């Protein structure tokens, strides 16, 4: 875990008065590049191969036939550059935990999640060691109806490719439990 005594200026500006920074770090660049490689490169290879095949078969044909290969070629090259783009994006990303919120700073954008409202904390991607993902946000994507039953599809998000993911997840769980306990009305106050 990164020493929280010297956070970057960009992160310090996001901390509210009275809020205490507990943890912050950047994602592991190689981890995000590897994730992007497995997600986007197969389609990039296929699109680029198709474009190369199309261009080889249209050699000598009128230009409009060759131009038809440009969109798949552009898409394929863009997909092949996904690991590089992910590594660059990782350098601009900061993750932080305070005693009130979980913060994700990506470039100039910031997403903040109130700890008392976080419903789950899950770790994934730990097969390659201690680096992994700490998921805590679920986004509803829609329904998938099958003959057997109705399924709801969700996308999870959170801290992607962090060092010491298990420790970060446990810290987040502890902070969420404390935030929920502090947010719950006490029986003695209600009486």
C-alpha positions in Angstrom: 0.0 0.0 0.0 1.2 3.5 -0.8 2.2 5.8 2.1 -0.8 8.1 2.5 1.3 10.9 4.1 2.3 12.3 0.7 -0.6 12.0 -1.8 -0.4 13.7 -5.1 -1.8 17.2 -5.3 -4.6 16.1 -7.6 -5.8 13.7 -4.9 -5.3 16.2 -2.0 -7.7 18.7 -3.7 -10.5 16.1 -3.7 -10.3 15.4 0.1 -13.1 17.2 1.9 -12.5 19.1 5.1 -12.5 16.7 8.1 -12.0 13.7 5.8 -9.1 11.5 6.5 -7.1 9.7 3.8 -6.6 6.0 4.7 -5.0 4.6 1.5 -4.2 5.6 -2.0 -2.4 4.0 -5.0 -2.2 3.8 -8.7 -3.1 0.7 -10.7 -0.3 -1.6 -11.8 0.3 -0.7 -15.5 1.3 -4.2 -16.6 -1.9 -5.6 -14.9 -4.1 -3.3 -16.9 -2.2 -3.8 -20.1 -2.6 -7.6 -19.7 -6.3 -7.2 -19.0 -6.8 -5.1 -22.1 -4.7 -7.5 -24.2 -7.1 -10.4 -23.4 -10.2 -8.4 -23.8 -9.5 -6.5 -27.0 -6.6 -8.0 -28.9 -8.3 -11.1 -30.3 -10.9 -9.1 -32.2 -8.1 -6.7 -33.2 -6.1 -9.5 -34.7 -9.2 -10.8 -36.5 -10.1 -7.4 -37.9 -6.6 -6.6 -39.0 -6.2 -10.0 -40.6 -9.5 -9.6 -42.5 -8.4 -6.1 -43.7 -5.1 -7.5 -44.9 -6.9 -10.4 -46.7 -9.3 -8.0 -48.3 -6.5 -5.7 -49.4 -4.6 -8.6 -50.9 -7.6 -9.7 -52.9 -8.5 -6.3 -54.2 -5.0 -5.4 -55.5 -5.5 -3.9 -58.9 -9.2 -3.5 -58.4 -10.9 -0.1 -58.5 -10.2 2.0 -55.4 -13.7 1.8 -53.8 -13.1 -2.0 -53.3 -9.9 -1.3 -51.4 -11.4 1.5 -49.4 -13.9 -1.0 -47.9 -10.9 -2.5 -45.9 -10.1 0.8 -44.2 -12.8 0.6 -41.4 -11.8 -2.9 -40.3 -8.1 -2.0 -40.5 -8.6 1.1 -38.4 -10.7 -0.8 -35.8 -8.1 -3.7 -35.8 -5.2 -1.3 -35.2 -7.1 0.5 -32.5 -7.8 -2.8 -30.8 -4.2 -3.9 -31.1 -3.1 -0.7 -29.3 -5.4 -1.5 -26.3 -2.5 -2.6 -24.0 -0.5 0.5 -24.7 -3.6 2.7 -24.1 -4.4 0.9 -20.9 -0.9 1.4 -19.6 -1.0 5.1 -20.4 -4.5 5.4 -18.7 -3.1 3.6 -15.6 -0.5 6.3 -15.2 -3.3 8.9 -15.1 -5.5 6.9 -12.6 -5.5 7.2 -8.8 -7.5 5.1 -6.3 -8.1 6.3 -2.8 -10.0 5.3 0.4 -10.9 7.9 3.0 -12.9 7.4 6.1 -16.0 8.5 4.2 -15.6 7.6 0.5 -13.9 5.4 -2.1 -12.4 7.6 -4.9 -11.5 6.8 -8.4 -9.6 9.7 -10.3 -9.2 9.0 -14.0 -7.6 11.9 -15.8 -9.7 15.0 -14.9 -12.8 12.9 -13.9 -13.5 11.7 -10.4 -16.0 9.2 -9.2 -16.8 9.1 -5.5 -18.7 6.3 -3.7 -20.0 6.9 -0.2 -18.8 4.0 2.0 -22.1 3.6 3.8 -23.8 2.9 0.4 -21.3 0.3 -0.8 -23.2 -3.1 -0.7 -20.4 -5.5 -1.5 -16.7 -5.8 -1.7 -15.3 -8.5 -3.9 -11.7 -9.4 -5.0 -11.0 -11.0 -8.4 -8.1 -11.5 -10.7 -5.7 -12.8 -7.9 -4.4 -15.7 -9.9 -1.1 -14.0 -10.7 -0.2 -13.0 -7.1 -1.3 -10.3 -4.7 -2.2 -7.8 -7.4 -5.8 -7.9 -8.5 -9.2 -6.1 -8.6 -11.3 -4.8 -5.7 -14.8 -4.6 -7.0 -17.5 -2.7 -5.1 -19.8 -1.1 -7.6 -22.5 -2.9 -9.6 -24.2 -1.4 -12.7 -27.4 -2.9 -14.0 -27.0 -3.8 -17.7 -30.3 -5.4 -18.5 -32.2 -8.6 -18.4 -31.5 -11.8 -20.3 -34.5 -14.1 -20.7 -33.9 -17.8 -21.2 -36.4 -20.5 -21.4 -35.4 -21.7 -17.9 -35.4 -18.4 -16.0 -34.9 -14.7 -16.1 -31.3 -13.4 -15.5 -30.2 -9.9 -14.6 -26.9 -8.8 -16.1 -24.6 -6.6 -14.1 -21.2 -5.0 -14.6 -18.8 -4.7 -11.6 -16.4 -1.9 -11.2 -14.0 -0.6 -8.6 -10.2 -0.6 -8.2 -8.7 -2.4 -11.1 -5.2 -3.8 -11.0 -4.2 -2.7 -7.5 -1.3 -4.0 -5.4 -2.2 -6.1 -2.4 -5.8 -6.4 -3.4 -6.8 -8.6 -0.5 -5.5 -6.1 2.1 -7.2 -3.2 0.2 -10.5 -5.1 0.1 -10.3 -5.9 3.8 -9.5 -2.2 4.6 -12.5 -1.2 2.4 -14.8 -3.7 4.2 -13.7 -2.4 7.6 -14.3 1.2 6.5 -17.7 0.3 5.1 -18.8 -1.4 8.3 -17.7 1.6 10.4 -19.5 4.0 8.0 -22.7 1.9 8.2 -22.5 1.7 12.0 -22.0 5.4 12.2 -24.8 6.1 9.8 -27.4 3.9 11.5 -29.7 5.6 14.0 -29.1 4.5 17.5 -32.0 3.1 19.5 -31.2 5.3 22.5 -31.3 8.5 20.4 -34.7 7.5 18.9 -36.3 7.0 22.4 
